[in-house]
Amino acid sequence: MSPSPGDLQRYARRVGFGLAPGERIGDDPVGWAAAQLRVVPPIAIIEPDGTPRADLPAGLRLQDSGDGLMHAWQQAIDTVAAVRARSASLGEAAFRREQTERVVIPYYRLEHWKEVQARATTAVYGPTPVFERFWHFWTNHFTVAPGTMQNDVLVGPCQRALRERMGGTFRDLLWLAVTHPAMLVYLDNVRNTGPNSRARRERWTANSVNENLGRELLELFTLSPAGGYTQQDVEQVTLILTGWRVQRPDRSHRPGLPLGTRFAYDWHEPGAQTVLGRRYQALFKAESKLEDLISDLAAHPATARHLARKLCVHFIDDEPPAQALAEVERAWLDSGGHLPTVHEAVLRAGWRTLTRTRKFASPEAWFLQLHRTSGAELPRALPVPGEPGLKTFWLLADLGQPLPRCPQPNGWPIRSADWLSRELLDRRVRLAQLLAQAAVRSAGAAARERVAELVAAEGAGLGEGRSLVEQALAERDPARALALVWLSPEFLWS
């Protein structure tokens, strides 16, 4: 028997962001989803037709990793320092004006707006929403957020760099995430210095060990507390991570020294360290200790178990069926953490359990789903003075998920229960009404037909609410009908 249109739409929301108007899956939903994982698609701020948006200021291009990123970061640091230095000579009003123009707007607003806008438009208008949904999972798993050493310009490039490793193994993804300049800065590993290193012996720095990255590497990124590591293991991992720093083009930069992530032996704790009973000692190069540790943690059975559960909780249910957990864990172990293989196991389990499991959409997922399924255009306005219109990342903040400002390194909640509250639901009601009215104004005469198509695609899945939606359509109120679809229990849950 062929799958029902309602089940297909629900599955498309579960593993992606729903079906766009006119989009069809066919009778092989898992195959449709898995095909999107075989290549790494480009990401950009795009228009509904998939072409790059051409009306943006030149300064809003997406910055890649590399020397250019380090120069952009140094420029941000220098700009903030220069503005602060002028605070004593300027009156309060003039200082606030200069700070807004030179720091707040370019770094605290536009830097994050362009990344969120690229993330949103690629998910809604791009051809591979399933890939984007898994990328969102991994950017949340390896959370980096602004707030440390003027790191705003580093966050988006780190998240986008993860995309390039999603066609390979978890080991390679883990290595990139842990050693990326954004992570080393965010979790303070740039200050992590061996107590017996040359830098400490000769008093080049007052910094000593910093456990932030070492702890999160074990607790969040790989084993989880269920893996049985100890505080001593955290301390030993921290020592292995000493010396992993970031070189920017500041006054300490020497000609010929590469910019970006670097291993500085003079800041590294010499000798051997033991983690989970294995001794790590560099015979030929000191940085090989971290390479070996990353390989071992990625291959550890506790990592497979932890990540299998986390993927299933994210995509399937707060309490995933045991069979789904076992299937994803087995795919991980058998493939050596090959991510497309693991992701396909999640897709299969998500389809097989569709009628007996459910997930409540996070604010971001719901926001993107309502735009993709209805054809409503995403907000376009820049967050600058004098530009009217809705701003995507401020709307997400109002919904309770102010990307990319995640408050904790453990990422945004992935359990349905964490997003269910009267206040957060009330915010969705108000935003759904606002967006539905905007969508209808934009669509003009086609609005009613577009909403009717969405209702037909949702099918009987709308349950008792379908009559209310059809009544709104009969009364020529497509905005109310659209909002009712977006706020129905069947749409909020997938």
PAMIMI-979826 format. One line per field, with one value per residue (C-alpha): x, y negated, z; residue in one letter. Coordinates in steps of 0.001 Angstrom, whole numbers, plus 500000, padded with zeros to 6 digits. Example, Ala and Ser with C-alpha at 12.3 -4.5 7.8 and 13.67 -1.06 7.14 Angstrom:
2
c1 c(512300|513670)
c2 c(504500|501060)
c3 c(507800|507140)
r c(a|s)
***
This chain:
494
c1 c(500000|501316|502023|499342|500026|499693|502348|504689|504332|504841|507951|509310|508928|510448|513686|513687|511482|508439|507443|507344|504244|504251|507072|506509|508312|506926|506474|510027|510330|513504|515163|514069|515644|518817|519602|520055|522924|525249|526708|527556|525393|526559|525189|524450|521865|519551|516277|513179|514359|517657|519844|522165|520609|522069|520865|523072|525928|529370|530399|527811|529533|530061|533604|535395|537967|541626|543819|540940|538979|541908|542311|538574|538772|541776|539944|537001|539292|541083|537822|536365|539601|539717|536125|536672|539817|537792|535144|536924|537237|533683|530464|528116|525800|528678|530329|527118|526577|530091|529830|526538|527857|531265|530644|527007|525658|528527|529518|526664|523915|524949|527601|525017|522141|523957|524789|521240|519839|522067|521072|517371|517198|519224|516893|513681|514595|517375|516983|518338|516364|517235|520953|520309|518383|521287|523694|521583|521918|525712|526055|524043|526101|529323|527994|530037|528513|529591|530797|534498|537348|535107|534620|531452|533139|534363|531028|529382|532489|532997|529429|529651|532988|531225|529216|532322|532953|529403|530117|532875|533434|532579|536275|537062|534091|535207|538767|537597|535210|537688|540604|538724|539740|536136|536042|539510|538447|534889|535965|539102|541636|543739|544496|545096|548793|550810|551934|555369|555592|558336|555815|555087|558664|559917|556861|555712|552145|550221|547716|547563|545289|541747|539453|536600|537381|538779|535604|533224|535216|534379|531025|529270|531090|531921|531469|528920|529008|527616|530967|532564|535345|536671|537837|541385|540558|539294|542524|544652|542668|543112|546892|546837|544998|547571|549394|546523|546157|545098|547477|545995|547826|548508|551773|552989|552730|556062|556483|555973|554002|550689|547506|544686|544936|548465|550157|552635|554911|556230|552745|552206|552558|555507|555493|552778|549136|546791|543095|540707|543681|545580|548892|549386|552981|554391|557317|557800|555539|553804|550561|550044|548767|545585|545258|545398|543016|540442|540639|540144|537230|535489|535773|534717|531482|530208|530444|528379|525783|525639|525382|522867|520580|521032|520198|517109|515922|516412|514634|512237|511046|512126|512030|513042|512043|514771|514857|515560|518384|519906|519666|521421|524084|524780|525082|527595|529724|529602|530517|533157|531091|530518|528025|525898|525445|524445|522120|520407|519783|518086|515971|514843|514013|512184|509929|509312|508248|506363|502907|503942|506467|506404|508619|507651|509392|511973|511353|513804|512512|508883|509752|511497|508831|505995|507826|508863|505506|503431|505716|505699|508774|511267|511814|514468|515124|518559|518768|519904|518293|515730|515109|511530|510342|510651|514132|514614|517029|515027|511884|513752|514849|511229|510377|513027|515921|518131|520613|523547|523567|523154|523534|525394|527964|525503|523448|519767|517360|516486|513726|510150|509353|511905|510043|506546|505420|502448|504669|506529|503276|501716|504678|504105|500427|501221|503999|501887|499181|501719|503514|500290|499053|502391|502365|498869|499705|502781|501040|498083|495433|497339|497188|493933|495028|498406|496766|494307|497214|498901|495688|495365|498974|498452|495341|493505|496475|494943|492306|489520|491200|490644|487040|488210|490753|488218|485747|488346|488962|485239|485028|487840|490238|493347|495551|493480|493437|497213|497809|495453|497452|500758|499360|497580|498922|499536|501877|503613|504443|505993)
c2 c(500000|496555|494148|491526|487868|486958|489480|488320|484681|485547|487592|484745|482463|485027|485455|482138|479074|480439|480498|477270|476530|478912|481042|484809|487676|490744|494137|494392|491677|493117|493235|489646|488543|490654|489321|485874|487090|488232|484850|481731|478920|475309|472787|469131|466445|467379|466301|468520|469609|470826|468074|466040|462891|459967|456916|457289|454942|456217|456623|459331|462126|465348|465582|468921|470374|469590|466503|464236|465343|464623|461152|460506|461611|459375|456470|457063|457147|453975|452174|452925|451843|448594|447713|448433|446313|443340|443710|441324|438563|438787|437817|440658|440028|439823|442942|444952|443786|444798|448120|448868|447958|449650|452628|453413|453275|454921|457561|458200|457894|458248|460904|463221|462102|463183|466606|467210|465947|468326|471188|470367|469656|472753|474895|473399|472749|475289|478782|480800|480005|483388|482655|479250|480815|483142|480228|478340|481319|481303|477542|477954|480919|478954|475689|472538|469219|465578|463895|464781|462579|460840|464197|463231|463585|467118|468757|469027|470192|472956|474158|474119|475942|478902|479409|480431|483379|484746|487057|488802|490191|488836|488969|486371|484230|484389|483394|480378|479252|479602|477911|475153|471656|470946|473901|473237|469663|470401|472983|471071|473608|470715|470124|473794|473945|476820|476145|477571|476031|473679|470828|471275|471984|468835|466827|465888|466260|466490|468882|472489|475446|474762|477788|476389|478118|481252|481742|481065|483394|486275|485184|483687|484530|488224|490604|488761|489365|492848|493693|494048|491475|489893|486459|487696|488516|484948|483588|485789|484856|481215|481683|483310|480226|477780|475889|476037|472347|469868|467586|464292|461436|459483|458057|461541|462850|463656|463647|467092|468397|469778|468138|470123|473219|474125|476398|474475|476962|474339|474116|477883|480086|482415|486111|488746|488694|491582|491475|494379|496621|495820|494004|491179|490272|488471|490330|488241|485187|483874|483030|486717|487249|485340|487066|490481|489431|488136|491396|493480|491420|491460|495270|495881|497921|495382|492680|494774|495375|491727|490338|492991|492015|488309|488665|490719|488278|485397|486973|489597|489278|488164|491866|493638|497279|499721|501151|497720|497113|500497|500046|496674|497817|500910|498821|496619|499514|501495|498489|497041|493911|493259|490414|490982|494614|493581|490895|493374|495635|492710|492117|495741|495805|492495|493822|497202|495627|492672|493694|494546|491810|488039|484975|481410|478998|476641|472943|472880|476105|474932|471513|473067|475734|473248|471285|474281|476053|472961|471231|468114|465982|465684|462216|460276|457095|456334|455472|451905|448598|447313|450633|451758|455325|458518|459853|463615|463934|461526|463571|466707|464880|464003|467696|468571|469654|466611|468125|468310|467143|470530|469985|473231|475479|478390|476746|476019|478538|481529|482928|481949|481270|478463|476431|476942|474064|471712|468711|470286|471558|468125|466650|469107|468144|464458|465030|467443|464807|462157|464343|465663|462144|461223|464373|463684|460069|461248|464059|461943|463781|467056|467107|469050|471716|472071|472582|475060|477050|477132|478357|481063|482112|482365|484418|486158|485522|482214|484143|482117|478859|479473|478246|474966|474487|475264|472868|470090|470801|470762|467370|466093|465690|467546|465878|467374|470744|470680|469782|472566|475110|473940|474044|477377|480147|482217|479555|478711|482387|484660)
c3 c(500000|499087|501938|502589|501657|505348|506392|503637|504660|508308|507521|505397|508408|510762|508821|506973|506811|505005|501348|499384|497287|494344|495782|495727|497461|495723|497352|498718|501357|502872|499458|498805|502074|501794|498311|499851|502037|499254|498339|500315|498918|498784|501260|500595|501148|498298|496710|496418|492956|494419|492979|495232|496627|494704|496631|499715|500645|499669|503293|503874|501987|503933|505277|504854|507207|506612|506639|505673|508724|511035|509552|509955|513581|514240|512676|515009|518049|516943|516221|519639|521318|519339|520172|523856|523869|522648|525335|527718|525126|523800|525488|526360|523400|520904|522329|522120|518556|517502|519311|517567|514120|514355|516676|517392|513845|511923|514480|516916|514315|510670|511274|512785|510559|507403|508850|510095|506802|504823|507114|506749|503022|502142|504273|502872|499240|498694|497187|500146|503314|504828|504614|506172|509051|509893|509581|512106|514422|514210|514613|517801|518975|518437|519783|519421|520415|520501|523656|523995|522702|520141|518438|516534|513128|513951|514784|511373|509471|512058|511674|507891|507931|509545|506359|504435|506773|506857|503942|505891|509365|512770|513607|510938|511977|515608|514726|512749|515482|518337|516549|514741|515914|516924|519349|520755|521513|522665|525246|526265|525072|523777|527482|528291|529195|530608|534212|533356|529897|528841|528696|532412|533459|531792|532856|529395|530641|533872|532277|533408|532712|531540|531547|529454|526161|527790|529807|526913|524638|526973|528382|525359|522140|522629|525585|527764|531539|530888|529296|532712|532518|535715|536787|536343|532711|532241|533688|531441|528318|529292|529397|525960|524698|526102|523388|520892|520189|517520|515670|514524|512763|515949|517276|518244|514692|513093|509292|507859|510859|509540|510717|512284|514444|515481|517969|520120|521861|524272|525795|525837|528920|528224|528940|528656|529714|530416|529450|530066|530744|527539|527641|525119|524396|521374|519862|516733|517101|520215|518410|517586|521138|520336|516970|518660|521432|518938|516990|520127|521451|518068|517902|521518|521915|524465|521804|519401|522096|523132|519607|518489|521367|520749|517043|517825|520485|518081|515112|516497|520093|523547|524458|521250|520726|521695|518194|516690|519146|518430|514667|514674|517134|515063|511892|513707|514935|511702|509545|511848|512359|508645|508913|505760|506840|510357|509046|506728|509716|511447|508345|508229|511928|511632|508884|510464|513774|512274|513496|517061|517893|517692|518073|518902|516551|518008|517329|514436|512867|513144|511701|508690|508212|508030|505347|503258|503323|502560|500096|502276|501662|504492|506001|504080|506059|507479|511205|510613|511608|509161|507362|507975|507922|509900|510703|510774|513668|515862|515210|516296|519438|520199|519833|522436|520195|519491|517048|517370|520999|522634|526389|527142|525390|525520|522770|522350|523910|521733|523934|523098|526739|526886|524248|525657|527828|527824|527118|524192|522651|523017|521139|518283|518129|517811|515273|513175|512844|511867|509326|507829|507169|505591|503451|502157|501315|499431|497573|496507|494519|494764|498562|498871|496389|498122|501503|500013|498574|501960|503601|500959|501502|505245|504535|507291|509526|510508|512439|514032|513106|509384|509559|511109|508350|505645|507249|507169|503494|502775|504497|502252|505161|503972|506612|509421|507641|507241|510885|511984|509950|511432|514969|514690|516953|513850|512401|515664|516131|513507)
r c(m|s|p|s|p|g|d|l|q|r|y|a|r|r|v|g|f|g|l|a|p|g|e|r|i|g|d|d|p|v|g|w|a|a|a|q|l|r|v|v|p|p|i|a|i|i|e|p|d|g|t|p|r|a|d|l|p|a|g|l|r|l|q|d|s|g|d|g|l|m|h|a|w|q|q|a|i|d|t|v|a|a|v|r|a|r|s|a|s|l|g|e|a|a|f|r|r|e|q|t|e|r|v|v|i|p|y|y|r|l|e|h|w|k|e|v|q|a|r|a|t|t|a|v|y|g|p|t|p|v|f|e|r|f|w|h|f|w|t|n|h|f|t|v|a|p|g|t|m|q|n|d|v|l|v|g|p|c|q|r|a|l|r|e|r|m|g|g|t|f|r|d|l|l|w|l|a|v|t|h|p|a|m|l|v|y|l|d|n|v|r|n|t|g|p|n|s|r|a|r|r|e|r|w|t|a|n|s|v|n|e|n|l|g|r|e|l|l|e|l|f|t|l|s|p|a|g|g|y|t|q|q|d|v|e|q|v|t|l|i|l|t|g|w|r|v|q|r|p|d|r|s|h|r|p|g|l|p|l|g|t|r|f|a|y|d|w|h|e|p|g|a|q|t|v|l|g|r|r|y|q|a|l|f|k|a|e|s|k|l|e|d|l|i|s|d|l|a|a|h|p|a|t|a|r|h|l|a|r|k|l|c|v|h|f|i|d|d|e|p|p|a|q|a|l|a|e|v|e|r|a|w|l|d|s|g|g|h|l|p|t|v|h|e|a|v|l|r|a|g|w|r|t|l|t|r|t|r|k|f|a|s|p|e|a|w|f|l|q|l|h|r|t|s|g|a|e|l|p|r|a|l|p|v|p|g|e|p|g|l|k|t|f|w|l|l|a|d|l|g|q|p|l|p|r|c|p|q|p|n|g|w|p|i|r|s|a|d|w|l|s|r|e|l|l|d|r|r|v|r|l|a|q|l|l|a|q|a|a|v|r|s|a|g|a|a|a|r|e|r|v|a|e|l|v|a|a|e|g|a|g|l|g|e|g|r|s|l|v|e|q|a|l|a|e|r|d|p|a|r|a|l|a|l|v|w|l|s|p|e|f|l|w|s)
***
